[in-house]
Amino acid sequence: MKYVMLLALVMCIGICAARAAEEEKDAGLVSEIFGFDAVLEDFPAIAKDKKPNVVKVDKQVAFETMDDKWPGTEYTDHFYIRWTGVLRVPKDGKYTLYTESDDGSRVFIAGKQVVDNPGLHAMEEKSGEVELKAGDVEIKVEFFENEGGAGCKFSWSAEGLEKQLVPATALFHKKGAEKIETAQAGAKTEEAKTEAKTEAKPEAKTEEAKSEVKSEAKTEAKTEAKSQ
């Protein structure tokens, strides 16, 4: 009886832990968007300390080619997007991953590149195969746009799974991962610091002036005392 109760307790703990792990993730991939002033002919090297211009969450990577501004941004040309999060794999097996993009795109699973779709081109599809285990695995999808139309779509297929856009039910990110400071926010913070310093200087000068007045008053008082 005790053994049965202990086993039930262990199973309950395991289920609760699994649910807690799931609860720590929110739907969609974190989208970090970087704008550039120059031509982009390949994936740009992004310094670790470089802040994105826009951060948002995309439920899917399913953007048909467009000439308008990229959704949620002011960009039509010369930008790079990095989507990060986890891919929820429904079952063990060999999966084919696809990107169709204008211009370049690529996919990394657990740090390993699976799809390479580089260069400047109209919507063009490339694919790669990878063995995946059921559960969550880290994913990164990259995309860059030079000029003209822009679009990027991320799909998959496997045995028993017809090719389709990777659904929102399979894309997640760690809770709070989207809370990334943007370049604009960083600039505003620095501007606020500068303003605070500027405001502090007059106050410091005022206090200094008050001290000088007090010092002069004391000197005058001493002089008058000696005269008397």
Backbone as ProteinMPNN parsed JSONL, in Angstrom:
{"seq_chain_A": "MKYVMLLALVMCIGICAARAAEEEKDAGLVSEIFGFDAVLEDFPAIAKDKKPNVVKVDKQVAFETMDDKWPGTEYTDHFYIRWTGVLRVPKDGKYTLYTESDDGSRVFIAGKQVVDNPGLHAMEEKSGEVELKAGDVEIKVEFFENEGGAGCKFSWSAEGLEKQLVPATALFHKKGAEKIETAQAGAKTEEAKTEAKTEAKPEAKTEEAKSEVKSEAKTEAKTEAKSQ", "coords_chain_A": {"N_chain_A": [[0.827, -1.205, 0.0], [1.889, 1.241, 0.876], [3.885, 1.434, -1.025], [2.419, 1.768, -3.388], [1.204, 4.211, -2.878], [3.465, 5.847, -2.741], [4.446, 5.608, -5.34], [2.343, 6.781, -6.732], [2.576, 9.362, -5.766], [5.07, 10.137, -6.787], [4.515, 10.063, -9.532], [2.605, 12.054, -9.652], [4.115, 14.292, -8.934], [5.847, 14.361, -11.111], [4.065, 14.893, -13.225], [3.076, 17.378, -12.434], [5.444, 18.865, -12.546], [5.996, 18.751, -15.276], [3.78, 20.131, -16.269], [4.265, 22.594, -15.123], [6.596, 23.302, -16.443], [5.575, 23.609, -19.006], [3.897, 25.757, -18.568], [5.662, 27.782, -18.235], [6.2, 28.76, -20.676], [5.284, 30.843, -23.411], [3.029, 31.4, -26.162], [4.204, 31.502, -29.567], [7.058, 32.865, -31.433], [9.883, 34.833, -30.475], [10.485, 37.83, -32.055], [13.107, 39.609, -33.24], [14.047, 42.584, -34.678], [16.246, 44.192, -36.816], [17.335, 47.2, -38.165], [19.032, 48.572, -41.048], [21.275, 50.908, -42.621], [22.618, 50.495, -44.913], [23.19, 48.523, -47.934], [22.086, 45.115, -47.897], [23.441, 42.13, -48.573], [23.821, 39.664, -47.629], [23.535, 37.524, -44.69], [23.745, 39.567, -41.89], [26.42, 40.29, -39.558], [25.729, 40.286, -36.265], [26.477, 42.084, -33.476], [26.863, 41.043, -30.045], [26.084, 42.922, -28.158], [24.453, 44.589, -29.551], [21.424, 46.258, -29.869], [18.087, 45.396, -30.805], [15.896, 47.073, -33.164], [13.197, 46.76, -33.159], [11.031, 44.727, -31.22], [8.953, 41.954, -31.079], [6.283, 39.497, -30.838], [5.693, 36.722, -32.849], [3.177, 34.599, -33.893], [3.395, 32.714, -35.893], [5.749, 32.002, -38.542], [4.951, 33.222, -41.238], [4.834, 34.856, -43.668], [3.781, 36.226, -46.545], [5.23, 37.363, -49.659], [5.763, 40.864, -49.858], [5.41, 44.353, -50.68], [4.916, 46.381, -49.049], [5.34, 47.969, -45.78], [7.094, 45.997, -43.402], [5.166, 43.964, -41.241], [4.276, 45.547, -38.216], [6.428, 47.254, -38.159], [8.479, 49.979, -39.472], [9.868, 49.352, -41.655], [10.775, 48.706, -45.036], [12.84, 47.949, -46.62], [16.276, 46.708, -46.301], [16.685, 45.232, -43.742], [16.919, 42.919, -40.978], [15.817, 39.891, -39.492], [15.468, 38.016, -36.524], [14.115, 35.167, -35.354], [13.383, 33.529, -32.38], [13.052, 30.779, -30.062], [11.153, 27.945, -29.049], [10.579, 24.825, -30.687], [7.876, 22.752, -30.748], [7.817, 19.447, -30.905], [5.771, 16.921, -32.208], [6.103, 14.097, -32.307], [8.615, 11.471, -32.283], [10.966, 11.31, -34.988], [12.011, 11.683, -38.473], [12.238, 14.852, -39.78], [11.391, 17.194, -42.32], [12.371, 20.418, -42.865], [11.431, 23.628, -44.057], [12.189, 26.731, -45.674], [10.748, 29.453, -47.29], [11.577, 32.241, -48.971], [12.148, 35.817, -49.501], [14.418, 38.15, -49.095], [17.109, 36.245, -48.227], [17.181, 33.309, -46.015], [17.386, 31.127, -43.118], [17.552, 28.184, -40.985], [18.027, 27.076, -37.666], [18.376, 24.338, -35.527], [18.558, 23.513, -32.223], [21.005, 24.802, -32.196], [22.256, 23.834, -34.467], [22.655, 24.198, -37.934], [20.048, 23.666, -40.197], [18.514, 24.359, -42.417], [19.448, 26.155, -45.294], [19.115, 29.012, -47.025], [20.296, 31.127, -48.744], [21.366, 34.401, -50.094], [20.33, 36.871, -52.622], [17.134, 37.047, -53.825], [13.897, 36.384, -55.356], [10.827, 35.061, -53.894], [11.827, 32.003, -52.814], [12.318, 28.549, -52.274], [13.965, 26.436, -49.912], [15.189, 23.431, -48.335], [15.764, 21.15, -45.537], [16.775, 18.194, -43.754], [16.136, 16.681, -40.534], [16.612, 14.749, -37.597], [14.319, 14.428, -35.031], [13.263, 14.47, -31.609], [10.313, 13.785, -29.717], [8.831, 16.537, -28.077], [10.11, 19.653, -26.712], [12.365, 21.728, -28.509], [15.13, 23.893, -29.022], [14.92, 26.623, -31.306], [15.921, 28.639, -34.074], [15.187, 31.031, -36.447], [16.317, 32.797, -39.203], [16.262, 35.769, -41.187], [16.789, 37.945, -43.923], [16.322, 41.073, -45.59], [16.921, 42.798, -48.529], [16.273, 44.722, -50.876], [13.226, 45.676, -52.613], [10.561, 43.276, -52.909], [9.512, 41.536, -49.885], [9.477, 38.626, -47.901], [8.736, 35.717, -45.867], [8.446, 32.325, -45.074], [7.888, 29.54, -42.97], [7.965, 26.117, -42.925], [7.016, 22.596, -42.414], [7.382, 18.991, -42.689], [6.701, 15.489, -42.337], [6.775, 11.896, -41.792], [3.517, 10.895, -42.046], [2.735, 13.451, -41.648], [1.643, 15.919, -43.534], [3.157, 18.329, -45.723], [3.201, 21.578, -44.415], [2.628, 24.94, -43.182], [4.472, 25.647, -40.26], [2.575, 25.279, -37.45], [0.94, 27.569, -35.111], [0.567, 26.232, -32.758], [2.836, 24.833, -32.354], [4.932, 26.465, -31.812], [6.782, 28.282, -29.496], [7.92, 30.44, -26.787], [10.193, 31.145, -24.089], [8.762, 32.314, -21.108], [8.695, 35.778, -20.768], [10.89, 36.177, -22.378], [10.635, 37.936, -24.423], [11.045, 40.398, -23.425], [13.045, 42.498, -24.207], [15.37, 45.083, -24.399], [15.036, 47.723, -26.666], [16.79, 49.493, -29.314], [15.823, 52.088, -29.496], [14.627, 52.451, -26.993], [16.861, 52.238, -25.386], [18.254, 54.501, -26.224], [16.53, 56.502, -25.352], [16.747, 56.127, -22.61], [19.421, 56.845, -22.15], [19.241, 59.484, -22.935], [17.527, 60.459, -20.997], [19.154, 60.162, -18.757], [21.154, 62.008, -19.366], [19.665, 64.371, -19.337], [18.934, 64.382, -16.659], [21.409, 64.722, -15.457], [22.026, 67.241, -16.432], [20.028, 68.757, -15.236], [20.768, 68.405, -12.625], [23.143, 69.791, -12.394], [22.607, 72.71, -12.301], [21.33, 72.718, -9.799], [23.41, 71.934, -8.158], [25.116, 74.061, -8.519], [23.559, 76.058, -7.382], [23.487, 75.23, -4.7], [26.175, 75.485, -4.19], [26.475, 78.235, -4.482], [24.884, 79.08, -2.363], [26.402, 78.159, -0.222], [28.659, 79.742, -0.51], [27.582, 82.264, 0.009], [26.825, 81.929, 2.678], [29.361, 81.542, 3.785], [30.57, 84.018, 3.275], [28.923, 85.605, 4.804], [29.517, 84.711, 7.364], [32.17, 85.524, 7.56], [31.919, 88.292, 7.418], [30.489, 88.703, 9.775], [32.361, 87.952, 11.696], [34.302, 89.902, 11.25], [32.918, 92.232, 11.98], [32.546, 91.662, 14.679], [35.153, 91.751, 15.666], [35.722, 94.451, 15.264], [34.043, 95.667, 17.099]], "CA_chain_A": [[0.0, 0.0, 0.0], [2.791, 2.382, 0.938], [4.589, 1.502, -2.309], [1.474, 2.313, -4.357], [1.037, 5.641, -2.564], [4.714, 6.512, -3.1], [4.484, 5.643, -6.802], [1.355, 7.786, -7.152], [3.135, 10.67, -5.422], [6.136, 10.41, -7.762], [3.866, 10.357, -10.805], [1.945, 13.362, -9.509], [5.18, 15.297, -8.976], [6.319, 14.418, -12.493], [3.042, 15.562, -14.036], [3.061, 18.797, -12.029], [6.671, 19.486, -13.061], [5.829, 18.892, -16.726], [2.826, 21.214, -16.49], [4.934, 23.854, -14.751], [7.536, 23.619, -17.524], [4.782, 24.12, -20.114], [3.356, 27.058, -18.186], [6.732, 28.77, -18.299], [6.361, 29.151, -22.074], [4.167, 31.533, -24.039], [2.894, 31.087, -27.585], [4.894, 32.32, -30.572], [8.509, 33.078, -31.412], [10.301, 36.22, -30.266], [11.002, 38.405, -33.294], [13.98, 40.766, -33.059], [14.22, 43.179, -36.0], [17.349, 45.15, -36.865], [17.353, 47.989, -39.386], [20.357, 48.964, -41.529], [21.288, 52.022, -43.575], [23.346, 50.074, -46.117], [22.713, 47.346, -48.671], [22.297, 43.808, -47.262], [23.53, 41.083, -49.586], [23.99, 38.398, -46.916], [23.16, 37.638, -43.286], [24.679, 40.47, -41.212], [27.002, 39.877, -38.27], [25.111, 41.1, -35.214], [27.249, 42.077, -32.231], [26.052, 40.611, -28.913], [25.533, 44.065, -27.424], [23.612, 45.409, -30.438], [20.007, 46.162, -29.518], [17.178, 45.423, -31.966], [15.068, 48.27, -33.302], [11.821, 46.356, -32.839], [10.857, 43.39, -30.649], [7.549, 41.557, -30.986], [6.082, 38.044, -30.851], [4.938, 36.247, -34.008], [2.624, 33.259, -33.644], [3.939, 31.872, -36.965], [6.558, 32.671, -39.569], [4.074, 32.962, -42.384], [4.707, 36.16, -44.308], [3.853, 36.221, -48.007], [6.027, 38.478, -50.159], [5.038, 42.138, -49.821], [6.176, 45.567, -50.958], [4.591, 47.331, -47.986], [6.174, 47.89, -44.578], [7.016, 44.723, -42.693], [4.183, 44.121, -40.163], [4.756, 45.992, -36.906], [7.639, 48.061, -38.287], [8.501, 51.013, -40.503], [10.854, 48.911, -42.64], [10.434, 48.066, -46.305], [14.111, 47.42, -47.131], [17.482, 46.753, -45.469], [16.485, 44.815, -42.359], [17.221, 41.525, -40.635], [14.953, 39.405, -38.411], [15.884, 36.778, -35.846], [13.049, 34.564, -34.553], [13.93, 32.518, -31.464], [12.101, 30.162, -29.147], [11.21, 26.484, -29.086], [9.708, 24.096, -31.608], [7.279, 21.626, -30.039], [7.767, 18.311, -31.844], [4.696, 16.029, -31.763], [6.532, 12.703, -32.161], [9.953, 11.177, -32.781], [11.014, 11.011, -36.408], [12.785, 12.544, -39.375], [11.42, 15.97, -40.25], [11.927, 18.092, -43.337], [12.036, 21.8, -42.585], [11.511, 24.447, -45.272], [11.939, 28.172, -45.664], [10.522, 30.093, -48.588], [11.816, 33.639, -48.595], [12.621, 36.879, -50.388], [15.558, 37.485, -49.715], [17.672, 35.037, -47.635], [16.69, 32.782, -44.737], [17.995, 29.875, -42.675], [16.961, 27.64, -39.763], [18.909, 26.346, -36.765], [17.716, 23.533, -34.505], [19.512, 23.222, -31.142], [22.3, 25.366, -32.579], [22.77, 23.234, -35.704], [21.937, 24.693, -39.107], [19.315, 22.625, -40.917], [18.091, 24.915, -43.71], [20.25, 27.284, -45.768], [18.455, 29.605, -48.187], [20.982, 32.426, -48.762], [21.393, 35.18, -51.33], [19.288, 37.816, -53.009], [16.24, 36.38, -54.774], [12.471, 36.457, -55.082], [10.428, 33.945, -53.035], [12.496, 30.766, -53.227], [12.246, 27.581, -51.174], [15.032, 25.476, -49.652], [14.794, 22.547, -47.243], [16.788, 20.337, -44.903], [16.191, 17.144, -42.911], [16.701, 16.567, -39.198], [15.959, 13.794, -36.693], [13.836, 15.141, -33.849], [12.571, 13.723, -30.575], [9.103, 14.435, -29.251], [9.098, 17.494, -27.011], [10.535, 20.997, -27.104], [13.756, 21.89, -28.917], [15.411, 25.292, -29.364], [14.911, 26.929, -32.73], [16.194, 30.006, -34.515], [14.963, 31.263, -37.878], [16.862, 34.097, -39.579], [15.798, 36.265, -42.478], [17.2, 39.315, -44.226], [15.713, 41.695, -46.763], [17.715, 43.885, -49.104], [15.374, 45.69, -51.511], [12.129, 45.065, -53.362], [9.614, 42.518, -52.101], [10.043, 40.848, -48.708], [8.571, 37.609, -47.373], [9.406, 34.551, -45.279], [7.52, 31.313, -44.573], [8.567, 28.401, -42.346], [7.078, 24.948, -43.005], [7.621, 21.306, -42.1], [6.676, 17.772, -43.087], [7.286, 14.267, -41.779], [5.928, 10.738, -42.062], [2.209, 11.089, -41.431], [2.48, 14.883, -41.519], [1.787, 16.568, -44.828], [3.835, 19.626, -45.68], [2.341, 22.685, -44.003], [3.281, 25.95, -42.365], [4.569, 25.22, -38.869], [1.437, 25.954, -36.808], [1.163, 28.321, -33.866], [0.54, 25.278, -31.651], [4.152, 24.19, -32.243], [5.954, 27.5, -31.641], [6.692, 28.917, -28.186], [9.126, 31.088, -26.258], [10.216, 31.177, -22.634], [8.03, 33.462, -20.562], [9.528, 36.949, -20.492], [12.008, 36.283, -23.323], [10.397, 39.053, -25.346], [11.345, 41.66, -22.729], [14.383, 42.891, -24.66], [15.452, 46.529, -24.61], [15.284, 48.098, -28.054], [17.748, 50.585, -29.505], [15.126, 53.339, -29.202], [14.455, 52.54, -25.547], [18.188, 52.508, -24.84], [18.586, 55.897, -26.532], [15.719, 57.327, -24.462], [17.321, 56.001, -21.269], [20.636, 57.674, -22.125], [18.804, 60.878, -23.027], [16.987, 60.8, -19.679], [20.298, 60.305, -17.861], [21.805, 63.278, -19.706], [18.796, 65.438, -18.839], [19.023, 64.369, -15.197], [22.695, 65.325, -15.103], [21.921, 68.671, -16.75], [19.201, 69.365, -14.195], [21.489, 68.316, -11.358], [24.211, 70.8, -12.375], [22.137, 73.983, -11.744], [21.084, 72.536, -8.377], [24.712, 71.895, -7.502], [25.623, 75.433, -8.538], [22.758, 76.803, -6.422], [23.979, 74.874, -3.372], [27.512, 76.064, -4.065], [26.27, 79.672, -4.278], [24.384, 79.253, -0.996], [27.54, 77.951, 0.679], [29.516, 80.924, -0.616], [26.897, 83.364, 0.703], [26.95, 81.666, 4.116], [30.76, 81.75, 4.141], [30.792, 85.459, 3.268], [28.189, 86.16, 5.944], [30.294, 84.4, 8.57], [33.367, 86.368, 7.54], [31.482, 89.646, 7.756], [30.122, 88.706, 11.169], [33.611, 87.922, 12.476], [34.947, 91.208, 11.084], [32.163, 93.182, 12.794], [32.795, 91.342, 16.087], [36.49, 92.267, 16.009], [35.646, 95.915, 15.291], [33.41, 96.059, 18.332]], "C_chain_A": [[0.863, 1.257, 0.0], [3.507, 2.58, -0.393], [3.707, 2.155, -3.369], [1.306, 3.817, -4.147], [2.281, 6.436, -2.972], [4.82, 6.669, -4.611], [3.53, 6.708, -7.321], [1.878, 9.191, -6.893], [4.201, 11.084, -6.422], [5.543, 10.787, -9.106], [3.216, 11.737, -10.772], [2.962, 14.489, -9.599], [5.687, 15.483, -10.403], [5.361, 15.162, -13.392], [3.008, 17.05, -13.726], [4.273, 19.537, -12.572], [6.561, 19.732, -14.555], [4.882, 20.036, -17.044], [3.449, 22.568, -16.189], [5.881, 24.289, -15.848], [6.788, 24.203, -18.719], [4.263, 25.529, -19.816], [4.395, 28.162, -18.268], [6.97, 29.263, -19.724], [5.086, 29.832, -22.579], [4.163, 31.226, -25.527], [3.688, 32.046, -28.459], [6.391, 32.404, -30.391], [8.797, 34.559, -31.192], [10.972, 36.711, -31.537], [11.806, 39.662, -32.982], [14.331, 41.309, -34.446], [15.264, 44.289, -35.932], [17.317, 45.878, -38.204], [18.764, 48.417, -39.748], [20.23, 50.087, -42.549], [21.913, 51.627, -44.91], [22.7, 48.846, -46.755], [23.03, 46.076, -47.891], [22.29, 42.74, -48.353], [23.696, 39.701, -48.967], [23.543, 38.613, -45.47], [24.176, 38.524, -42.562], [25.226, 39.862, -39.93], [26.445, 40.827, -37.214], [25.928, 40.98, -33.935], [26.327, 41.724, -31.061], [25.391, 41.778, -28.186], [24.655, 44.974, -28.298], [22.141, 45.187, -30.101], [19.143, 46.2, -30.776], [16.383, 46.72, -32.0], [13.613, 47.998, -32.934], [11.845, 44.956, -32.246], [9.362, 43.102, -30.563], [7.472, 40.036, -30.974], [5.22, 37.685, -32.055], [4.469, 34.822, -33.741], [3.128, 32.245, -34.673], [4.91, 32.701, -37.8], [5.851, 32.354, -40.873], [3.775, 34.269, -43.109], [4.887, 36.034, -45.816], [4.653, 37.438, -48.461], [5.171, 39.74, -50.242], [5.984, 43.276, -50.17], [5.927, 46.625, -49.887], [5.571, 47.173, -46.815], [5.997, 46.526, -43.921], [6.085, 44.91, -41.492], [4.811, 44.497, -38.816], [5.99, 46.854, -36.943], [7.435, 49.169, -39.321], [9.408, 50.605, -41.668], [10.232, 48.301, -43.894], [11.67, 47.4, -46.908], [15.184, 47.456, -46.042], [17.201, 46.437, -43.997], [16.724, 43.311, -42.214], [16.34, 41.129, -39.464], [15.514, 38.099, -37.854], [14.707, 36.32, -34.979], [13.665, 33.488, -33.66], [12.837, 31.998, -30.534], [12.272, 28.66, -29.161], [10.194, 25.941, -30.093], [9.176, 22.889, -30.845], [7.028, 20.493, -31.035], [6.728, 17.299, -31.358], [5.116, 14.576, -31.543], [7.948, 12.535, -32.709], [9.903, 10.935, -34.288], [11.917, 11.953, -37.184], [11.845, 13.593, -39.959], [12.153, 16.722, -41.358], [11.433, 19.492, -43.018], [12.265, 22.631, -43.844], [11.45, 25.933, -44.908], [11.731, 28.605, -47.111], [10.625, 31.587, -48.319], [12.296, 34.512, -49.75], [13.096, 38.004, -49.448], [15.976, 36.21, -48.921], [17.062, 34.626, -46.311], [17.44, 31.505, -44.389], [17.387, 29.482, -41.34], [18.013, 26.86, -38.984], [18.056, 25.605, -35.737], [18.766, 23.113, -33.479], [20.921, 23.66, -31.535], [22.89, 24.824, -33.866], [21.948, 23.73, -36.895], [21.334, 23.532, -39.894], [18.914, 23.095, -42.311], [18.959, 26.117, -44.045], [19.637, 27.794, -47.068], [19.016, 31.02, -48.379], [20.754, 33.214, -50.043], [20.217, 36.109, -51.528], [18.419, 37.162, -54.083], [14.793, 36.669, -54.419], [12.109, 35.257, -54.207], [10.987, 32.635, -53.602], [12.556, 29.833, -52.03], [13.473, 26.669, -51.127], [14.603, 24.627, -48.46], [15.991, 21.794, -46.673], [16.112, 19.329, -43.986], [16.903, 17.068, -41.567], [15.9, 15.541, -38.396], [15.579, 14.538, -35.42], [13.134, 14.183, -32.892], [11.326, 14.498, -30.15], [9.423, 15.351, -28.076], [9.553, 18.83, -27.57], [12.02, 21.032, -27.439], [13.959, 23.345, -29.34], [15.459, 25.491, -30.875], [15.254, 28.395, -32.958], [15.988, 30.063, -36.02], [15.473, 32.668, -38.176], [16.401, 34.473, -40.981], [16.352, 37.667, -42.702], [16.571, 39.78, -45.531], [16.594, 42.839, -47.241], [16.766, 44.942, -49.679], [14.294, 44.957, -52.297], [11.17, 44.362, -52.422], [10.294, 41.824, -50.934], [9.012, 39.844, -48.214], [9.346, 36.447, -46.805], [8.359, 33.606, -44.698], [8.318, 30.096, -44.09], [7.589, 27.233, -42.277], [7.807, 23.688, -42.567], [6.775, 20.167, -42.659], [7.408, 16.594, -42.453], [6.371, 13.106, -42.149], [4.607, 10.918, -41.315], [1.851, 12.554, -41.228], [2.72, 15.547, -42.869], [2.449, 17.932, -44.678], [2.831, 20.733, -45.38], [3.173, 23.73, -43.276], [3.342, 25.44, -40.934], [3.508, 25.991, -38.087], [1.815, 26.675, -35.516], [1.209, 27.389, -32.663], [1.883, 24.585, -31.443], [5.27, 25.193, -31.982], [5.74, 28.258, -30.33], [7.988, 29.646, -27.844], [9.042, 31.1, -24.737], [9.548, 32.454, -22.151], [8.988, 34.6, -20.231], [10.674, 37.145, -21.463], [11.865, 37.456, -24.274], [10.715, 40.408, -24.712], [12.796, 42.064, -22.992], [14.383, 44.391, -24.916], [15.779, 46.82, -26.071], [16.277, 49.255, -28.123], [17.107, 51.922, -29.144], [14.969, 53.534, -27.703], [15.782, 52.864, -24.872], [18.584, 53.961, -25.038], [17.811, 56.836, -25.612], [16.268, 57.301, -23.044], [18.557, 56.879, -21.133], [20.273, 59.153, -22.154], [18.28, 61.351, -21.67], [18.113, 61.007, -18.67], [20.993, 61.641, -18.086], [21.001, 64.451, -19.172], [18.881, 65.542, -17.319], [20.324, 65.02, -14.735], [22.659, 66.828, -15.323], [21.124, 69.412, -15.681], [19.932, 69.4, -12.865], [22.558, 69.4, -11.244], [23.737, 72.147, -11.85], [21.886, 73.894, -10.248], [22.389, 72.56, -7.601], [25.297, 73.3, -7.415], [24.875, 76.285, -7.522], [23.238, 76.534, -5.005], [25.349, 75.482, -3.122], [27.409, 77.567, -3.779], [25.787, 79.954, -2.859], [25.521, 79.128, 0.013], [28.452, 79.167, 0.68], [28.906, 82.111, 0.127], [27.031, 83.197, 2.207], [28.359, 81.961, 4.596], [31.065, 83.241, 4.237], [30.118, 86.119, 4.469], [28.941, 85.93, 7.243], [31.51, 85.305, 8.68], [33.015, 87.788, 7.95], [31.136, 89.746, 9.236], [31.329, 88.746, 12.083], [34.288, 89.292, 12.424], [34.264, 92.25, 11.963], [32.428, 92.949, 14.28], [34.133, 91.888, 16.541], [36.452, 93.797, 16.135], [35.029, 96.412, 16.594], [34.321, 95.78, 19.53]], "O_chain_A": [[0.621, 2.202, -0.751], [3.718, 3.706, -0.844], [4.17, 2.986, -4.149], [1.271, 4.592, -5.102], [2.174, 7.552, -3.481], [5.229, 7.718, -5.109], [3.866, 7.452, -8.243], [1.658, 10.101, -7.692], [4.241, 12.235, -6.857], [6.011, 11.724, -9.753], [3.274, 12.488, -11.746], [2.722, 15.508, -10.247], [5.927, 16.605, -10.85], [5.777, 15.967, -14.225], [2.922, 17.882, -14.629], [4.167, 20.684, -13.006], [6.974, 20.779, -15.053], [5.127, 20.82, -17.961], [3.208, 23.554, -16.886], [5.979, 25.475, -16.163], [7.256, 25.139, -19.368], [4.202, 26.381, -20.702], [4.052, 29.34, -18.36], [7.848, 30.095, -19.953], [3.971, 29.449, -22.222], [5.187, 30.834, -26.086], [3.831, 33.228, -28.149], [6.928, 32.06, -29.338], [8.058, 35.426, -31.659], [11.91, 36.09, -32.037], [11.255, 40.66, -32.517], [14.852, 40.578, -35.289], [15.177, 45.198, -35.107], [17.277, 45.244, -39.258], [19.602, 48.607, -38.867], [19.221, 50.206, -43.244], [21.761, 52.329, -45.911], [21.797, 48.226, -46.194], [24.1, 45.959, -47.294], [21.26, 42.479, -48.975], [23.713, 38.692, -49.672], [23.215, 39.73, -45.07], [25.373, 38.243, -42.624], [24.579, 39.028, -39.296], [26.672, 42.035, -37.276], [26.054, 39.891, -33.375], [25.145, 42.065, -31.079], [24.283, 41.65, -27.665], [24.172, 46.007, -27.833], [21.676, 44.049, -30.055], [19.435, 46.949, -31.708], [16.222, 47.385, -30.976], [12.897, 48.881, -32.463], [12.591, 44.094, -32.711], [8.597, 43.91, -30.036], [8.496, 39.363, -31.09], [4.153, 38.263, -32.261], [5.268, 33.948, -33.403], [3.273, 31.062, -34.365], [4.891, 33.931, -37.768], [6.127, 31.345, -41.522], [2.634, 34.728, -43.16], [5.985, 35.772, -46.306], [4.747, 38.429, -47.738], [4.008, 39.691, -50.644], [7.197, 43.177, -49.982], [6.629, 47.634, -49.82], [6.494, 46.36, -46.857], [4.897, 45.973, -43.89], [6.197, 45.914, -40.788], [5.748, 43.85, -38.347], [6.559, 47.167, -35.898], [6.382, 49.281, -39.95], [9.682, 51.409, -42.559], [9.3, 47.499, -43.825], [11.557, 46.404, -47.622], [15.038, 48.123, -45.017], [17.447, 47.262, -43.117], [16.728, 42.556, -43.186], [16.129, 41.921, -38.545], [15.962, 37.217, -38.587], [14.344, 36.981, -34.005], [14.396, 32.627, -34.148], [11.846, 32.676, -30.261], [13.389, 28.153, -29.269], [9.124, 26.51, -30.312], [9.962, 22.084, -30.345], [6.145, 20.577, -31.889], [6.795, 16.86, -30.21], [4.552, 13.894, -30.688], [8.42, 13.352, -33.5], [8.913, 10.417, -34.804], [12.502, 12.886, -36.633], [10.81, 13.275, -40.546], [13.376, 16.862, -41.33], [10.23, 19.728, -42.913], [13.192, 22.362, -44.608], [10.759, 26.335, -43.972], [12.442, 28.178, -48.021], [9.853, 32.137, -47.533], [12.764, 34.043, -50.788], [12.248, 38.783, -49.014], [15.258, 35.21, -48.953], [16.507, 35.444, -45.578], [18.053, 30.878, -45.253], [16.79, 30.305, -40.646], [18.786, 26.09, -39.553], [17.134, 26.174, -35.153], [19.741, 22.441, -33.816], [21.901, 22.975, -31.242], [23.928, 25.309, -34.316], [20.718, 23.692, -36.876], [22.012, 22.555, -40.213], [18.965, 22.327, -43.271], [19.185, 26.988, -43.205], [19.638, 27.097, -48.083], [18.294, 32.001, -48.198], [20.053, 32.77, -50.951], [19.265, 36.142, -50.748], [18.923, 36.767, -55.134], [14.494, 37.14, -53.321], [12.999, 34.504, -53.812], [10.657, 32.227, -54.715], [12.814, 30.267, -50.907], [13.954, 26.196, -52.157], [13.758, 25.043, -47.668], [17.08, 21.8, -47.246], [15.009, 19.571, -43.494], [18.097, 17.348, -41.461], [14.675, 15.472, -38.5], [16.416, 15.199, -34.805], [12.497, 13.216, -33.311], [11.298, 15.727, -30.22], [10.193, 14.987, -27.187], [9.397, 19.102, -28.76], [12.835, 20.436, -26.735], [13.073, 23.953, -29.941], [15.964, 24.649, -31.618], [14.926, 29.266, -32.153], [16.538, 29.257, -36.77], [15.109, 33.622, -37.489], [16.182, 33.616, -41.838], [16.383, 38.482, -41.779], [16.323, 38.992, -46.443], [16.965, 43.725, -46.472], [16.493, 45.95, -49.026], [14.428, 43.774, -52.607], [10.979, 44.785, -51.282], [11.494, 41.553, -50.974], [7.826, 40.156, -48.115], [10.485, 36.203, -47.204], [7.493, 34.023, -43.929], [9.291, 29.682, -44.721], [6.527, 27.332, -41.661], [9.022, 23.684, -42.372], [5.622, 20.353, -43.047], [8.578, 16.694, -42.083], [5.315, 13.307, -42.748], [4.592, 11.075, -40.094], [0.785, 12.867, -40.697], [3.864, 15.715, -43.293], [2.319, 18.597, -43.65], [1.768, 20.819, -45.994], [4.278, 23.449, -42.812], [2.373, 24.862, -40.442], [3.533, 27.222, -38.061], [2.861, 26.421, -34.92], [1.826, 27.72, -31.651], [2.059, 23.84, -30.479], [6.439, 24.81, -31.934], [4.664, 28.804, -30.083], [9.007, 29.49, -28.516], [7.951, 31.068, -24.167], [9.746, 33.531, -22.714], [9.966, 34.413, -19.507], [11.368, 38.159, -21.4], [12.845, 37.917, -24.86], [10.66, 41.44, -25.38], [13.652, 41.979, -22.112], [13.486, 44.908, -25.582], [16.694, 46.225, -26.64], [16.563, 49.908, -27.12], [17.757, 52.788, -28.559], [15.151, 54.639, -27.193], [15.84, 53.647, -23.923], [19.17, 54.584, -24.153], [18.349, 57.839, -25.144], [16.262, 58.318, -22.351], [18.727, 57.572, -20.131], [20.908, 59.973, -21.49], [18.541, 62.476, -21.244], [18.047, 61.906, -17.831], [21.375, 62.324, -17.135], [21.557, 65.404, -18.628], [18.897, 66.639, -16.76], [20.347, 65.768, -13.757], [23.184, 67.599, -14.519], [21.473, 70.519, -15.271], [19.74, 70.319, -12.069], [22.853, 69.876, -10.147], [24.422, 72.71, -10.996], [22.171, 74.831, -9.502], [22.466, 73.137, -6.517], [25.884, 73.69, -6.406], [25.474, 77.139, -6.868], [23.386, 77.455, -4.202], [25.659, 75.932, -2.019], [28.147, 78.107, -2.954], [26.209, 80.923, -2.226], [25.597, 79.888, 0.978], [28.958, 79.578, 1.725], [29.614, 82.869, 0.791], [27.307, 84.153, 2.932], [28.554, 82.547, 5.661], [31.739, 83.681, 5.168], [30.651, 87.052, 5.069], [29.007, 86.804, 8.107], [31.838, 85.794, 9.762], [33.728, 88.411, 8.737], [31.447, 90.746, 9.884], [31.349, 89.452, 13.091], [34.787, 89.782, 13.437], [34.931, 93.055, 12.613], [32.524, 93.901, 15.055], [34.258, 92.421, 17.643], [37.09, 94.362, 17.024], [35.434, 97.443, 17.131], [33.943, 96.053, 20.67]]}, "name": "protein", "num_of_chains": 1, "seq": "MKYVMLLALVMCIGICAARAAEEEKDAGLVSEIFGFDAVLEDFPAIAKDKKPNVVKVDKQVAFETMDDKWPGTEYTDHFYIRWTGVLRVPKDGKYTLYTESDDGSRVFIAGKQVVDNPGLHAMEEKSGEVELKAGDVEIKVEFFENEGGAGCKFSWSAEGLEKQLVPATALFHKKGAEKIETAQAGAKTEEAKTEAKTEAKPEAKTEEAKSEVKSEAKTEAKTEAKSQ"}
